[in-house]
Amino acid sequence: MNLSQLRYAKAVAETGSFTLAAEQCYVTQPTLSNGIAQLEQELEERLFTRTTRAVSLTPFGNHILPFINAVLDAQDTLL
């Protein structure tokens, strides 16, 4: 798990889109998708439900998002 993966997850949660999140994070969509997939693999749980038209947080994603935000806020405070 790394800070980039956490930023990607936060961006997808905020935008509801992998494409928009990738633009917001200044990475390609495949880079963002791979980062999310690696994070989900490490957590052994899906963060997002994906359909061809929408992306939404799973119950686990809703549970863990505040922790992701706390880590990213702490990192901002340190800088």
C-alpha positions, -999 to +999 in steps of 0.1 A: +000+000+000+013+034-009+001+070-007-006+071-045-030+042-042-048+059-014-050+091-034-064+072-063-091+056-041-101+089-027-103+105-061-125+076-075-148+079-044-151+117-049-156+116-087-174+083-092-153+077-122-120+061-129-115+083-159-121+116-140-101+104-111-071+096-133-073+131-148-075+146-113-045+126-102-025+134-134-021+097-143-034+075-171-066+055-164-047+022-166-022+034-140-050+044-117-070+012-123-039-009-116-032+011-084-067+005-072-065-032-081-033-036-061-048-018-031-079-040-032-057-071-035-036-061-005-067-053+016-083-085+003-116-067-003-131-047-031-135-009-025-157-002-055-185-018-074-179-012-111-205-013-139-202-001-174-219+032-164-210+038-128-186+033-100-197+032-063-182+024-030-188-011-016-198-013+021-162-021+028-152+010+008-175+031+028-160+017+060-124+023+050-127+057+032-125+077+065-093+059+073-079+067+038-088+103+043-072+104+077-039+090+064-039+115+035-048+144+059-019+134+082+005+133+053-006+168+043-001+180+079+035+166+079+044+185+048 
